[in-house]
Amino acid sequence: KTDYKYHTQGKHDMLNKIFGLTGTPTDDEIAELDRDDAKKYISCFLKRPGTGLRNRFQHVDPAAVDILDKMLKFSPKKRVSVEQALEHPLLKEIRDARKETKAEALVVLDFEKEKELNEMALRKNFCREIKKYHPEVPDL
């Protein structure tokens, strides 16, 4: 059994840092999660609105902060879609839609089906996928 409260109160917990910027999810967003343990864990965080990405990254191009803000929404329903992200003004000068291809079907990575996927196994699997396109990447 895990004491979730212990893991949510440290200054160095990554979700604590993220929620400090974005704010904690609403009760409705937490209820949308599939797993009960995830709901319990996220519910342990101190509720707060967040300071905002724009406030933290004042020196960064506002368009970059805008797309990041749209991509980091907790709820997938509120997140920007891939199509919307590709149309974002930030990508206007670098995107060439003529060079883009679209997958014929949903991309499924074999390791996503593993029941026990710890951090090291996930890192190794990501590295294997990356090496398909960049063989120069060293093994972990």
Salt bridges, closest charged atoms under 4 A:
ASP27 OD1 - LYS47 NZ 3.17
GLU29 OE2 - LYS78 NZ 3.03
GLU32 OE2 - LYS77 NZ 3.74
ASP36 OD1 - LYS39 NZ 3.96
ASP37 OD2 - ARG35 NH2 2.59
ASP66 OD1 - ARG54 NH2 3.40
ASP66 OD2 - LYS70 NZ 3.06
ASP66 OD2 - HIS88 NE2 2.68
ASP69 OD2 - LYS73 NZ 3.47
GLU87 OE2 - ARG95 NH1 2.88
ASP96 OD1 - ARG98 NE 2.96
GLU100 OE2 - ARG95 NE 2.56
GLU119 OE2 - ARG123 NH2 2.80
GLU129 OE1 - LYS132 NZ 3.20
GLU136 OE2 - HIS134 ND1 3.28
ASP139 OD1 - LYS131 NZ 3.43
